[in-house]
Amino acid sequence: MKLSIIIINYKTYLLTKQTIQSILNQNLTFNYEIILVDNYSNDGSIEQIENDFLNVNHLKIIRNPENGGFSKGNNVGLKEATGEFILLLNSDTSLGKNTLLRCIKYIENKNFKFNKKIGALGCKVVLEDGTLDHACKRGFPTPKASFYYLVGLDKKNPKKYGQYKATYLDENEIGEVDCLTGAFMLMPKEVLDKVGFLDEQFFMYGEDIDLCFRIKEAGYRIVYYPKVETVHFKGGSSKKQKNIMIYHFHNAMWLFYKKHYKNRESFLITQMVKLGISLRYTLVLLKNLMR
């Protein structure tokens, strides 16, 4: 088995169906499996998908008895994966032409500049309007990088201060970055076997950054490969969000900081980070209520 593709479904029938169809449209020449984990949708969506793809032999459906979060759902799929490579793929994506073939070919070709010890590879991910989803190439949210981003220094001098969104790297240029989006993350299985699966304390958000951090700490490269694209159908920024999602987003910031930076930074920096996250959380909640 060359490739195992892990997808989480949670009440996203039409989007998940579109994602699976975009995989089938790839016309892959190697053996692959799609492992679809349903996080207790309980809305009939997984039954509809099962019926739609009844004759697709390499689609395996796993029904979780509860919704334990995005990380836990992916880990259920990862434990069943048998592929040489693992692709984490969001259920709200659509793969561009030859995306999987070209990514696998690139990661296997040791003659390319960045191919030595690739731990994770991401393609160019664009939003529905064609603009870049900046999460597909970014830096770790260190206190310094986050400060530069918040005060706008990254826009004034991307090369010097653009670590947060990796704006020092052109969106059409292949290069090494700190982290990728979990919407599309391709990894050799041997790397995951070494660094471990997703950290389940991240219920939703932040688990991809944490995984990339551990991959880099283990001595591997994180590579952004924009020669192929994937569309990510994210919710519009103007739409009202569920307060629980806003909570998980900001809680993930604090979890990541505590896990990777708290012991490296001073007490004062830690308190400033905690205050900054709390203030941002409050402002986003208020803004959401006004929509």
C-alpha positions as CSV (number, residue, x, y, z in Angstrom):
1,M,0.0,0.0,0.0
2,K,1.6,3.3,-1.1
3,L,-0.8,5.8,0.4
4,S,-3.4,6.0,3.2
5,I,-5.7,9.0,3.1
6,I,-7.4,9.9,6.5
7,I,-10.5,12.0,6.4
8,I,-12.8,13.0,9.3
9,N,-16.5,13.4,8.6
10,Y,-18.7,15.4,11.0
11,K,-22.1,16.3,9.6
12,T,-20.5,17.4,6.3
13,Y,-22.1,15.1,3.8
14,L,-21.9,17.2,0.6
15,L,-18.3,18.5,1.4
16,T,-17.1,15.0,2.3
17,K,-18.6,13.5,-0.8
18,Q,-16.9,16.2,-2.9
19,T,-13.5,15.5,-1.2
20,I,-13.7,11.7,-1.8
21,Q,-14.8,12.3,-5.5
22,S,-11.7,14.6,-6.0
23,I,-9.5,11.7,-4.8
24,L,-11.2,9.2,-7.1
25,N,-10.7,11.7,-10.0
26,Q,-6.9,11.6,-9.5
27,N,-6.6,8.3,-11.4
28,L,-3.8,7.1,-9.2
29,T,-1.5,4.4,-10.6
30,F,-0.5,3.0,-7.1
31,N,-2.4,1.2,-4.4
32,Y,-4.1,3.5,-1.9
33,E,-6.8,3.5,0.7
34,I,-9.3,6.1,1.9
35,I,-10.0,5.8,5.6
36,L,-13.1,7.9,6.5
37,V,-13.7,8.3,10.2
38,D,-17.1,9.5,11.2
39,N,-17.0,11.5,14.5
40,Y,-20.5,10.5,15.6
41,S,-22.3,12.7,13.1
42,N,-25.6,11.1,13.9
43,D,-27.3,12.9,11.0
44,G,-27.4,10.2,8.4
45,S,-24.4,11.7,6.5
46,I,-22.2,8.7,6.9
47,E,-24.9,6.3,5.7
48,Q,-25.4,8.5,2.6
49,I,-21.7,8.5,1.8
50,E,-21.5,4.7,2.3
51,N,-24.4,4.3,-0.2
52,D,-22.9,6.8,-2.7
53,F,-19.5,5.0,-2.8
54,L,-20.8,1.4,-2.3
55,N,-18.6,0.0,-5.1
56,V,-15.4,1.8,-4.0
57,N,-13.4,-1.1,-2.6
58,H,-10.5,1.0,-1.2
59,L,-12.9,3.2,1.0
60,K,-12.9,2.1,4.6
61,I,-15.5,3.7,6.9
62,I,-15.0,3.8,10.7
63,R,-17.8,5.0,12.9
64,N,-16.7,6.5,16.2
65,P,-19.1,6.0,19.1
66,E,-18.5,9.6,20.2
67,N,-17.0,12.9,19.0
68,G,-13.7,13.0,20.8
69,G,-12.3,15.8,18.6
70,F,-10.4,16.2,15.4
71,S,-7.1,14.8,16.7
72,K,-8.7,11.7,18.3
73,G,-10.7,11.0,15.2
74,N,-7.6,11.2,13.0
75,N,-5.7,8.9,15.4
76,V,-8.4,6.3,15.0
77,G,-7.8,6.4,11.3
78,L,-4.0,6.4,11.6
79,K,-4.0,3.3,13.7
80,E,-5.7,1.5,10.8
81,A,-3.5,3.0,8.1
82,T,-1.1,0.6,6.2
83,G,0.3,3.0,3.6
84,E,3.9,3.9,3.1
85,F,2.7,7.5,3.1
86,I,0.0,9.1,5.2
87,L,-2.1,12.0,4.0
88,L,-4.2,14.0,6.5
89,L,-7.0,15.6,4.4
90,N,-9.9,17.8,5.5
91,S,-13.4,16.9,4.5
92,D,-13.9,20.4,3.1
93,T,-11.2,20.2,0.4
94,S,-11.0,19.4,-3.3
95,L,-7.8,18.1,-4.8
96,G,-6.5,19.7,-8.0
97,K,-5.4,17.7,-11.0
98,N,-2.5,15.2,-10.3
99,T,-2.0,16.6,-6.9
100,L,-1.3,13.3,-5.2
101,L,0.8,11.8,-7.9
102,R,3.1,14.9,-8.1
103,C,3.4,15.2,-4.3
104,I,4.4,11.6,-3.9
105,K,6.8,11.8,-6.9
106,Y,8.4,14.9,-5.4
107,I,8.8,13.5,-1.9
108,E,10.4,10.3,-3.3
109,N,12.8,12.0,-5.7
110,K,16.0,12.5,-3.6
111,N,17.6,14.7,-6.2
112,F,15.5,17.7,-5.4
113,K,16.9,20.4,-3.1
114,F,14.6,19.9,-0.1
115,N,14.0,16.2,-0.3
116,K,16.6,14.9,2.2
117,K,14.7,13.9,5.3
118,I,11.3,15.3,4.4
119,G,9.1,14.8,7.4
120,A,6.0,16.4,6.0
121,L,5.0,17.9,2.6
122,G,2.2,20.4,1.9
123,C,0.8,21.7,-1.4
124,K,-0.5,25.1,-2.2
125,V,-3.9,25.4,-0.5
126,V,-6.2,28.1,-1.8
127,L,-9.6,29.3,-0.6
128,E,-12.7,29.2,-2.6
129,D,-12.0,32.7,-4.0
130,G,-8.6,31.6,-5.2
131,T,-6.6,33.5,-2.6
132,L,-3.9,31.6,-0.5
133,D,-4.9,29.9,2.7
134,H,-2.0,31.2,4.7
135,A,-2.1,28.2,7.1
136,C,-0.6,26.1,4.3
137,K,2.8,27.7,4.9
138,R,3.6,29.4,8.2
139,G,6.0,29.7,11.0
140,F,5.7,28.6,14.6
141,P,3.8,31.1,16.8
142,T,6.8,32.1,19.0
143,P,6.2,35.1,21.2
144,K,8.5,37.1,19.0
145,A,6.9,36.1,15.7
146,S,3.4,36.6,17.1
147,F,4.4,40.1,18.3
148,Y,5.8,41.1,14.9
149,Y,2.5,39.8,13.3
150,L,0.2,41.6,15.7
151,V,1.9,45.0,15.3
152,G,2.1,44.7,11.6
153,L,5.9,44.6,11.2
154,D,5.6,41.5,8.9
155,K,3.8,43.6,6.3
156,K,6.4,46.4,6.4
157,N,9.3,44.0,6.1
158,P,8.2,40.4,5.2
159,K,11.8,39.1,4.8
160,K,12.8,40.2,8.3
161,Y,9.6,39.9,10.3
162,G,7.4,37.6,8.3
163,Q,8.0,34.4,10.4
164,Y,4.4,34.0,11.5
165,K,2.9,33.6,8.1
166,A,6.2,32.7,6.4
167,T,5.7,35.7,4.1
168,Y,9.5,35.6,3.4
169,L,8.7,32.7,1.1
170,D,6.7,33.5,-2.1
171,E,3.5,31.5,-2.3
172,N,4.6,30.0,-5.6
173,E,8.1,29.0,-4.5
174,I,9.1,25.6,-3.1
175,G,10.7,26.0,0.2
176,E,11.2,24.9,3.8
177,V,8.8,26.2,6.4
178,D,8.0,25.5,10.0
179,C,4.5,24.1,9.6
180,L,1.7,23.2,7.3
181,T,-2.1,23.0,7.6
182,G,-3.7,19.7,8.6
183,A,-6.1,20.3,5.7
184,F,-3.4,18.7,3.5
185,M,-0.4,17.1,5.2
186,L,1.6,14.3,3.5
187,M,4.0,12.3,5.6
188,P,6.1,9.1,5.4
189,K,4.5,6.7,7.9
190,E,7.9,6.0,9.3
191,V,8.1,9.6,10.5
192,L,4.8,9.3,12.3
193,D,5.9,6.0,13.9
194,K,8.9,7.9,15.2
195,V,7.3,11.2,16.5
196,G,3.9,9.8,17.4
197,F,0.4,10.7,16.2
198,L,-1.7,13.8,16.9
199,D,-1.8,15.1,20.4
200,E,-5.4,14.5,21.6
201,Q,-5.3,17.3,24.1
202,F,-5.9,19.6,21.1
203,F,-9.6,19.0,20.5
204,M,-9.7,21.1,17.4
205,Y,-7.1,23.5,16.0
206,G,-3.4,23.5,16.8
207,E,-2.8,19.8,16.4
208,D,-1.1,20.3,13.0
209,I,1.3,22.9,14.3
210,D,2.2,20.7,17.3
211,L,2.8,17.7,15.0
212,C,5.0,19.8,12.7
213,F,6.9,21.0,15.7
214,R,7.7,17.5,16.8
215,I,8.6,16.5,13.3
216,K,11.2,19.3,13.1
217,E,12.5,18.5,16.5
218,A,13.2,15.0,15.3
219,G,15.4,16.4,12.6
220,Y,13.1,16.3,9.6
221,R,12.2,19.0,7.1
222,I,8.8,20.5,6.6
223,V,8.4,21.4,2.9
224,Y,5.9,23.6,1.1
225,Y,5.3,22.4,-2.5
226,P,3.1,24.9,-4.5
227,K,3.3,23.2,-7.9
228,V,-0.1,21.7,-7.3
229,E,-3.2,23.0,-5.5
230,T,-6.0,22.0,-3.2
231,V,-9.1,24.1,-2.6
232,H,-10.1,24.6,1.0
233,F,-13.8,25.5,1.5
234,K,-13.4,27.3,4.8
235,G,-16.3,29.2,6.4
236,G,-16.3,32.9,5.4
237,S,-14.8,35.2,8.0
238,S,-17.9,37.3,8.0
239,K,-20.1,34.4,9.1
240,K,-21.1,34.0,12.7
241,Q,-19.2,31.2,14.4
242,K,-20.1,28.9,17.2
243,N,-18.7,30.2,20.5
244,I,-17.3,26.7,21.3
245,M,-15.2,26.8,18.1
246,I,-13.8,30.2,19.1
247,Y,-12.9,28.7,22.5
248,H,-11.1,25.7,21.0
249,F,-9.2,28.0,18.7
250,H,-7.8,30.2,21.5
251,N,-7.4,27.3,23.9
252,A,-5.2,25.6,21.3
253,M,-2.9,28.7,21.3
254,W,-2.4,28.4,25.0
255,L,-1.9,24.6,24.9
256,F,0.8,24.9,22.3
257,Y,2.6,27.7,24.2
258,K,2.5,25.7,27.5
259,K,3.7,22.6,25.8
260,H,6.6,24.0,23.8
261,Y,7.6,27.5,25.0
262,K,6.6,28.0,28.6
263,N,9.7,26.4,30.0
264,R,11.9,28.4,27.6
265,E,10.4,31.8,28.3
266,S,10.4,34.1,31.4
267,F,7.5,34.4,33.8
268,L,6.8,37.9,32.5
269,I,6.6,36.7,28.8
270,T,4.3,33.8,29.8
271,Q,1.9,36.2,31.6
272,M,1.9,38.6,28.6
273,V,1.1,35.7,26.3
274,K,-1.7,34.5,28.5
275,L,-3.1,38.0,28.8
276,G,-2.8,38.5,25.0
277,I,-4.7,35.3,24.2
278,S,-7.4,36.1,26.8
279,L,-7.9,39.6,25.4
280,R,-8.1,38.3,21.8
281,Y,-10.5,35.6,22.8
282,T,-12.8,38.3,24.5
283,L,-12.6,40.6,21.5
284,V,-13.4,37.8,19.0
285,L,-16.4,36.7,21.2
286,L,-17.8,40.2,21.3
287,K,-17.3,40.7,17.5
288,N,-19.0,37.4,16.9
289,L,-22.0,38.4,19.0
290,M,-22.4,41.6,17.0
291,R,-22.7,39.7,13.7
